[in-house]
Amino acid sequence: MRSGVRLLLLSAILAMIAGCASKPEEVLPEKTYYEQARSAMNSGNFNEAERNLESLETYYPFGRYAEQAQLDLIYARYQNLDLEGARSAADRFLRLNPQSEHADYALYMRGLASYNLDISLAGKFFPIDISERDPGEQRQAFRDFSELLSRYPNSDYAADARQRMVAIRNRLARLELHAARYYIKRQAYIAANNRARYVLENFPQTPAVEDALKILIDTYRFLDLQKAADDATALLAINYPNSDAFDKNMKYQPSTMKEEDRSLSSVVTFGLMGDE
């Protein structure tokens, strides 16, 4: 008897669950979704805003608020730190609205999302040097900002995009220096020299140029190319006469960068013990 009652109750519960699960979602009016999304954004609740904007796009893809909802979704995802999602939303907006007067904003936000993708949440709390990270997203951001300036030179976002492009170039130049120093430690002087020359040729207006010239001088000396080293030293003196690479008599002082110990004992002991 009791088993029968329990089975009946269980069946009733399962039927209720199934009924709830199959109940269709209520579709709200277009204006309601939009107003709820705007209200959520104004209060800083970007998760709620995103949900309403996505519903608005789903149920009213060609409605009155469609274009603005797409723009708001870019912003809401960006504020939620969903940078990939923000970039995807910007791509979609530009694909659906290529002639929109707000295309410059979508381009700017796409670049901004890529710009910040290399700076993870961990980078905000731990001492991570972003100049040592893979620059792929930085290059994409540079392309987005460059397209913005090319297509919309008078955009309200042009000035900030231009400044970020300068910052990206500086980061890319520092990355080359980081690689050059690594090669010097490994005694790969030709590779280090190539990296330093790449900075001079591709990032001539960045602060990294001074250190690139120092690396160029040192590697030329390591390679016994004295004429090339002298030419690089003269270039450093002309462009950076107050460089700490020169003593008071303007004589170049070799860099203090240390070569990595590549002896067998150092390799076996992971560099914890020196040769005796």
N, C-alpha and C positions, 0 to 999 in steps of 0.2 A: 504493500500500500504506500509506504513512505517512498519507496523507489519510484513508484509511478508518479507521485506528486513532484519529486525532484526532477524527473525527466520532463514533466509538463512545464515546470518553471523554466528549465533550461531551454526548452524549445521556444517558449515565449520570449525569453531574453534574446536568443539568437534571431528570432523574427524581428524584434525591435531594432537590433543592430543592423540587420540587413536592410530594414526600411529606412533607417537613418542614412546608411551608406549610399542607398540608391536615390535619395532625395536630391533633385537637381539644385544647383546653386542659383540663388535668386539673382537675376540680372537687373541691375539698377539703371536708372536713366543716365544718359551720357553726362549731363550737367552735374549730376550727383557725384559720379566718379571724379570728375574734374575738380569740383569744389572740395571734396574730401582730400584729394591729393594736395591741392594748394594749401589747405588748412594744416595738413600734416607737415608739409615742408616749412611752413611759417613757424611751426612749433618745434622744428628740429627732428621730427619723427620721420626719418627718411625711409625706414622699412615700410611703414604704413603708406607713405606716399608712393613708393615703388609698386606696392601691391595694387593700389588704385589705378595707377598709370598703366600698368600691364593689363588690367581688366579693361580699361578704356580702349587700349589698342586692340585687344582681343574682340570685344563686342562692337566697337564703333571705329573700325580702321579708316574709314573715309568720312568720319563725322566732323562736326564743327570744330572740335578741340584737338583733332588728330595731330596736326603739325606741332602745336604748342606742347601737347602731351609727349611727343617724341623728344622735344628739346628738354622738357622737364625730367624725362627719364634718364637722359644723359647725366644731368646734374645730380639727381637723386642717387644714381648708382655710384657716381664719383664720390659723393659725400658718405656713402656707405663703404667706401674703400674697395668697392668692386670695380677695380680699374679695367680689367679685361671686359667686364660687362659694359662699362661706360664707353670704352672704345668701340665695342660692337654696336652699341646704340647709336654712336656718332656715325659709324659707317652706314648703318641702315638709314639714318636721316639723310645723309648726303646722296645715297642711292635713290631714295624715294623723292627727294626734294632738291635736285641739282641746281635749280634756279632760285632757290629760296633766298630772301634777303637776310636770313639768319645762318646761311651756310658758313660764314666766317666764324661764327660762334662754335658750330659743330667741328670745324677744322681745328680751332684753338683747343677745344676740350679733348679732341682726339690726341692732339700733341701733348696736352697736359697729362693725360692718362698714361701715355707712353713714357713721358718724362719722369713720372713718379713710380713707374713699375720697377725700376732698378733700385728704388729706395724702399725696401720692405719695412714692415712694422718693426722687425728686429733691428733694422738700421736706425730707427728712431730712439732705441733704448740701449743699444750696444755700440761700442766704438768701431764701427765697420767703415773702412775707407772705400767709398763708392768708386774712386778712381781705379780700384783694383778689381772691380766687378765686370762681368761681361757687358760690353757697351751696346749690345744689339738694340735694346729698347731706346737707348739714347739716340742712336742713329735714326731710328724710326721717328722719334719726336722731332729731330732736326729736319727731316724731310717734311713732316706735317707743318711745322712752323714756317719752313721755307716756302711751301705751297701757299700758306696763308698770306705771306708777305707778297708773293708774286701775284696772286689773284685779287687780294684785297689790301693794297698798300696803305689805304687810309682807314682801315678798320680800327675800331676802338681797342682791339686786342693786339694790334701790330707792335706797339712799343714793348709790351711785356714779352711777346713772342721773340722779338729781336734780342732782348736781354737774355732770355733763356737759351737762345742759340749761341750766344757768347759763352754762357756757362757750360753748355754742352761741348763746345770746342775746347774749352779749358780742361774739362774732364777727360776728353779723348786724348789730349796732349799729355796729361798726367799719366794716363794709362800706358802710353808709349814709354814714358820715362821709367815707370815701374818695371816694365818688361826689360828695358835696357839695363837697369841695375841688376835685375835677376840674372841676365846673361853675363854681366861682368863678374858676378859672384861665381858663376859656373865657368869662367874663363872663356866664354864664347864671345870674343871681342868683335869679330866681324858682325855677328848678329846684333850686338849692342850698338855698334857703329851705325848699322842700317836703321835701327830704331831712332837713334838721335837725328840722323839725316832726314828721316820721315817727318819728324816734328818740325824741323826747319823748313822743309818744303811744303808741308800741308797745313801747319798751324803757326805761321810766322808772326802773328799778332798776339800770341798767348804768353802768359808769364813763364811757361815751361821752356821758352827759347834759351834763356840764360843757362839753365841746368843742362839742356841738350847740347849746348856748345861746350860745356865742361866735359861732358861724357865723350863728345867728339874728340876733344883734345887728348883726353886720357887714352881712349882706344887707339887713336892714331899713334900715340907714343908706345903703347903696348905692342902695336903691330910694326913698330920701327919705321913709321912713315913720317919722318921729321918735318918735311916740307909741308905736308898736309896739316900736321899739328901746328906748325908756325902760322899757317894761313888762318886756321880756326882760332888761334890765340889772338891774332890781330883783329879778327872779326869780333871777338868777345870784348877786346879793349875798346874798340870803336863804339860799340853799342851799349856796353855796360862798364864804363870806366871805373865805377865805384864797386864793382863786384868784389866779394870777399875772396875770390880766387886769386887776386893780386895782392902782393905785399905793398909796403909804402913806396917802393921803387918801381912799382908796376911790373914786377916779375911774377910770372905765373907760378902758383903753388900747386903741385900735383894734388889731385883729389884724395881724400882720406877713405874713399870707398875700399872696403877690404875684399880681397878675393876669398872664395870659399876654399877651405882645405880639402883637396881632393886626394890626399894620400890614402893608402889602403887601410891603415889603422883608423883613420878618421871615418871612412865609410863603414867599416865593420862596427865601430863603437858609436855610430850615429853622431860623430862630432863631439862626443862628451869627453873624450880623452885625446890629448895631443900625442905627437910622436915623441918618444923618449930618446 
